[in-house]
Amino acid sequence: MKKLWPHIILIPLLLTIPIVSSPDFDGTLSVFRVSPFQREFIRFVLVIIFFYLNLNIFLPKLYGKKRYLPFTICILISFGIMVFLPYYLSSEDIFSGQPMSMPQPGPPGFNGKMPPPMNERPPFENFGHKNDGSYHQMIFSSVLPFLFSFLSSLFIFRNNEKKELERSKAKAELLNLKYQLQPHFLFNILNSIYSLTLLKSDDAPNGILKLSNVMRYVVQESSKDFVELNKEIEYLKDYIALQLVRTDNSLDFSYTEIGETSTLKIAPFILVNFIENAFKYGFNAEENSKISVKIIVQEDILSFTVFNNIVNTNFADESSLKVGLKNTTEHLQQVYPEKHTLTINNDGRTFEVDLKINLT
């Protein structure tokens, strides 16, 4: 409701502009009986209506989804309405410039077939003859208001798109920092690495290296719109390696990577949340746990699949995971509109994510 109040106040203020600026305005409402003012006022109302239609329907539903032909048709129809409707709703004939006259009775014996006076002929009967100037005037008087309404709504739409993309990106960045650098994650990883050092395991130095790689990547790449796909995959593998440090032989884990990744780019941190969820819900040392990750690149299409058994549901922050999944979905929609498909299957026992992205 708060968003509506500025419009509720602004629209009446805008409608006063053609009234107070009219040379026929004498401080009363009698100006509404003047035909030229009627036309200008109706056109002004249509400009406002078109602005909101374009901003809220035509641009997001058609132009934003690359349905350019329906969008163009809607724009042309809107312009035609703005050109002709003010003249047909006003009380002055559009061709003669004189008030419309009523038909006069014919002479005795008149059979009703006498042609009507010139100023009463149908609108398009005289088009291309002596009334071309009237049509040109009608079109010219509507071009500037229409362009102003169209361009201003397009500017606002583009600006809103940019802000929405920035908000989505900020959400993704904050979500990534929350999941990868949160204290309990670092504590668990460091504790696992510490245990390896006490056992003098050869895996301890490698664990420290993986943790360093993950933290460096988060700091350096989080501000970028797109990163090399091979770098993003290396980050995912380091992240998986750190998660595996905390597991044992009870986890059946598999990782598959097929295809060339060095020539493609992807939005950073758009995949890691699915892997994080898989380890959080898919590993339990007391049950048969299975997690699989598949990354397949064919030409410019990335196929990303994550599967896990649901064997661990004892998390107080389950709602945060749902929020994280929702934010990741919204981020995909913002960065790859109509260029991705996301399928999530959850039957209560298994959870599978199948994501395909066109990276061109």
C-alpha positions in Angstrom: 0.0 0.0 0.0 2.9 2.3 0.7 4.1 2.0 -2.9 0.6 3.1 -4.2 0.4 6.3 -2.3 2.9 8.2 -4.4 1.0 7.3 -7.6 -2.4 8.1 -6.0 -1.0 11.6 -5.2 1.0 12.1 -8.4 -1.7 11.2 -11.0 -4.3 13.9 -9.9 -1.4 16.4 -9.8 -0.4 15.5 -13.3 -4.0 15.8 -14.5 -4.1 19.4 -13.3 -1.3 20.3 -15.8 -3.5 20.4 -19.0 -6.2 22.2 -17.1 -4.2 25.1 -15.6 -2.1 25.5 -18.8 -5.1 25.7 -21.1 -5.7 29.2 -22.6 -9.4 28.5 -22.2 -9.2 27.9 -18.4 -11.1 30.6 -16.5 -11.0 29.1 -13.1 -14.1 27.0 -13.5 -14.9 23.6 -15.0 -16.4 25.2 -18.1 -13.1 24.4 -19.9 -14.2 20.8 -20.2 -16.9 22.0 -22.7 -14.2 23.3 -25.1 -13.4 20.7 -27.8 -9.7 21.5 -28.2 -9.2 21.2 -24.5 -11.2 17.9 -24.4 -8.9 16.4 -27.0 -5.7 17.5 -25.2 -7.0 16.3 -21.8 -8.1 12.9 -23.2 -4.6 12.6 -24.8 -3.0 13.5 -21.5 -5.0 10.8 -19.7 -4.0 8.2 -22.4 -0.4 9.2 -22.0 -0.6 8.3 -18.3 -2.5 5.1 -19.0 0.0 4.0 -21.6 2.9 4.8 -19.2 1.6 2.3 -16.6 0.6 -0.3 -19.2 4.0 -0.2 -20.7 5.9 -0.2 -17.4 3.9 -3.0 -15.8 2.7 -5.2 -18.7 4.2 -4.6 -22.1 7.9 -4.3 -21.0 8.1 -7.0 -18.3 5.7 -9.5 -20.0 6.7 -9.1 -23.6 9.9 -7.0 -24.1 11.6 -8.5 -21.1 10.9 -12.0 -22.3 12.0 -11.2 -25.9 8.5 -11.4 -27.4 9.3 -8.6 -29.7 6.5 -9.0 -32.2 3.6 -8.9 -29.7 5.4 -6.0 -28.0 5.6 -4.0 -31.2 2.0 -4.7 -32.0 0.9 -3.5 -28.6 2.9 -0.3 -28.9 1.5 0.4 -32.4 -2.1 -0.2 -31.2 -1.5 2.0 -28.2 -0.2 4.8 -30.5 -3.1 4.5 -32.8 -5.5 4.8 -29.9 -3.7 7.9 -28.7 -3.9 9.5 -32.1 -7.6 8.9 -32.9 -9.5 8.4 -29.7 -9.2 12.0 -28.4 -10.9 13.2 -31.7 -13.7 10.7 -31.6 -14.5 11.4 -27.9 -14.5 15.2 -28.4 -17.5 17.0 -29.7 -15.8 18.6 -32.8 -15.6 17.1 -36.3 -12.1 16.1 -37.0 -12.1 17.0 -40.7 -13.9 20.4 -41.0 -12.8 21.9 -37.8 -16.4 23.0 -37.2 -19.0 21.7 -34.8 -20.8 18.7 -36.2 -24.1 19.6 -37.8 -27.3 17.6 -37.7 -28.7 16.2 -41.0 -31.2 18.5 -42.6 -34.5 17.2 -44.0 -34.6 17.0 -47.8 -37.1 18.6 -50.2 -40.5 17.1 -50.8 -40.1 13.7 -52.5 -36.6 13.3 -51.1 -35.9 9.6 -51.1 -33.1 9.8 -48.4 -30.3 9.0 -50.9 -28.7 12.5 -51.0 -25.0 12.3 -50.0 -24.3 13.8 -46.6 -22.4 17.1 -46.3 -18.6 16.9 -46.6 -18.1 17.5 -42.8 -20.3 14.5 -42.0 -18.8 11.9 -44.2 -17.2 8.8 -42.5 -13.7 9.5 -41.1 -11.6 7.5 -43.6 -13.7 8.3 -46.8 -11.7 11.5 -47.4 -8.3 10.2 -46.3 -5.7 11.0 -48.9 -7.6 14.1 -50.2 -8.1 17.5 -48.8 -8.1 16.3 -45.2 -4.6 14.8 -45.2 -3.5 17.8 -43.1 -5.9 16.9 -40.4 -4.5 13.4 -40.1 -1.0 14.7 -40.2 -1.9 17.1 -37.4 -3.5 14.3 -35.4 -0.4 12.1 -35.7 2.1 14.9 -35.1 0.3 16.2 -32.0 0.5 12.7 -30.4 4.1 11.7 -31.3 5.9 13.7 -28.7 3.7 12.8 -25.7 3.8 9.1 -26.8 7.6 9.1 -27.1 7.9 10.8 -23.7 5.7 8.2 -22.1 7.4 5.3 -23.9 11.0 6.4 -23.2 10.3 7.3 -19.6 8.7 4.0 -18.8 11.5 2.2 -20.7 14.1 4.1 -18.6 12.4 3.2 -15.3 12.0 -0.5 -16.4 15.7 -0.7 -17.3 16.7 1.0 -14.0 14.5 -1.4 -12.0 16.0 -4.4 -13.9 19.5 -3.2 -13.0 18.6 -2.6 -9.3 16.9 -6.1 -9.2 20.0 -7.7 -10.7 22.2 -5.9 -8.2 19.9 -7.0 -5.3 20.0 -10.6 -6.5 23.7 -10.5 -6.9 24.1 -9.0 -3.4 21.9 -11.8 -2.0 23.9 -14.4 -3.7 27.2 -12.9 -2.4 25.9 -12.6 1.1 24.5 -16.1 1.0 27.8 -17.5 -0.3 29.7 -15.7 2.5 27.3 -17.0 5.0 27.6 -20.6 3.9 31.3 -20.7 3.1 32.8 -18.4 5.8 30.4 -18.8 8.7 32.2 -19.6 12.0 30.9 -23.1 12.5 31.9 -24.1 9.0 35.5 -22.8 9.6 35.6 -24.3 13.0 34.5 -27.8 11.8 37.0 -27.7 8.9 39.9 -26.5 11.1 39.0 -29.0 13.8 39.1 -31.8 11.2 42.4 -30.6 9.8 43.8 -30.4 13.4 42.8 -34.0 13.9 44.7 -35.0 10.8 47.8 -33.2 12.0 47.7 -35.1 15.3 47.5 -38.3 13.3 50.3 -37.0 11.1 48.2 -37.7 8.1 49.4 -36.7 4.7 45.9 -35.2 4.1 46.5 -32.3 6.6 48.6 -30.1 4.4 46.2 -30.7 1.5 43.3 -29.7 3.7 44.9 -26.5 4.6 45.6 -25.7 1.0 42.0 -26.4 0.0 40.7 -24.1 2.7 43.1 -21.4 1.6 41.9 -21.8 -2.0 38.3 -21.5 -1.0 38.8 -18.4 1.1 40.9 -16.7 -1.6 38.3 -17.5 -4.3 35.5 -16.1 -2.2 37.4 -12.9 -1.5 38.6 -12.3 -5.0 35.7 -13.5 -7.2 32.6 -12.5 -5.3 32.5 -9.0 -6.8 32.6 -10.2 -10.4 29.5 -10.7 -12.6 31.0 -13.7 -14.4 34.1 -15.9 -13.9 35.8 -18.6 -16.0 33.8 -21.9 -15.7 37.0 -23.9 -15.0 37.8 -21.7 -12.1 34.3 -22.0 -10.7 34.6 -25.8 -11.0 38.0 -25.8 -9.2 36.4 -23.9 -6.4 33.6 -26.4 -6.2 36.1 -29.3 -6.1 38.0 -27.6 -3.3 34.8 -27.0 -1.4 33.8 -30.7 -1.9 37.2 -31.8 -0.7 36.8 -29.7 2.5 33.4 -31.3 3.1 34.9 -34.8 2.6 37.5 -34.1 5.3 34.6 -34.1 7.8 33.1 -37.4 6.5 34.2 -41.0 6.7 34.0 -44.2 4.8 30.2 -44.5 5.4 29.6 -41.9 2.7 29.3 -43.1 -0.9 30.4 -40.1 -2.9 31.0 -39.8 -6.6 32.0 -36.9 -8.8 31.8 -36.8 -12.6 33.1 -34.0 -14.8 32.8 -34.2 -18.6 33.5 -31.6 -21.3 35.6 -28.6 -22.1 35.2 -25.7 -19.6 38.1 -23.4 -20.3 36.3 -21.3 -22.9 33.1 -20.6 -21.0 32.0 -18.2 -18.2 29.4 -18.5 -15.5 28.0 -16.3 -12.7 30.1 -17.1 -9.5 28.7 -19.1 -6.6 25.5 -20.0 -8.4 26.0 -23.8 -8.0 27.6 -24.2 -4.5 24.4 -23.9 -2.5 23.1 -27.1 -4.1 26.3 -29.0 -3.0 26.2 -27.5 0.5 22.6 -28.7 0.9 23.6 -32.2 -0.3 26.3 -32.6 2.3 24.1 -31.1 5.1 21.2 -33.4 4.5 22.9 -36.3 2.7 25.6 -37.4 5.2 25.0 -39.3 8.4 27.7 -41.5 9.8 25.0 -43.9 11.3 23.2 -44.4 8.0 23.9 -45.3 4.4 24.8 -42.0 2.9 25.1 -41.3 -0.8 26.0 -38.1 -2.6 26.8 -37.7 -6.3 27.7 -34.6 -8.3 27.8 -34.5 -12.1 29.0 -31.7 -14.3 28.6 -32.2 -18.0 29.4 -29.5 -20.6 28.2 -30.1 -24.2 29.0 -27.2 -26.5 27.6 -24.2 -24.5 25.2 -26.1 -22.3 26.1 -26.8 -18.7 24.3 -29.8 -17.1 24.7 -29.8 -13.3 23.2 -32.7 -11.3 23.4 -33.2 -7.5 21.8 -36.3 -5.9 21.7 -37.3 -2.2 19.8 -39.5 0.2 18.0 -37.6 2.9 19.6 -39.1 6.0 20.1 -36.1 8.2 17.3 -33.6 9.1 18.4 -32.5 12.5 19.1 -28.9 11.7 17.7 -25.9 13.5 18.4 -23.7 10.6 16.4 -25.6 8.0 14.5 -22.4 7.2 17.8 -20.7 6.2 18.5 -23.5 3.7 15.1 -22.9 2.1 15.8 -19.2 1.9 19.2 -20.0 0.4 17.6 -22.2 -2.2 15.0 -19.5 -3.0 17.7 -16.9 -3.4 19.7 -19.1 -5.7 16.6 -19.7 -7.8 15.9 -16.0 -8.0 19.5 -15.3 -8.9 19.4 -17.9 -11.7 16.2 -16.2 -13.0 17.9 -12.8 -13.0 21.2 -13.8 -14.6 19.9 -16.5 -17.0 16.3 -15.6 -17.9 14.9 -18.2 -20.4 18.4 -19.7 -20.6 18.1 -22.2 -17.8 15.9 -25.0 -16.5 15.9 -26.1 -12.9 14.2 -29.3 -11.8 14.1 -30.4 -8.2 12.8 -33.8 -7.1 12.2 -34.5 -3.4 10.3 -37.6 -2.4 11.2 -37.4 1.2 13.9 -40.1 0.9 16.1 -38.6 -1.9 16.7 -35.2 -3.1 17.9 -34.4 -6.7 18.7 -31.2 -8.4 19.0 -31.1 -12.2 20.1 -27.7 -13.6 20.8 -26.9 -17.2 22.3 -23.5 -18.2 23.0 -22.0 -21.6 26.2 -20.2 -21.0 26.4 -18.3 -24.3 
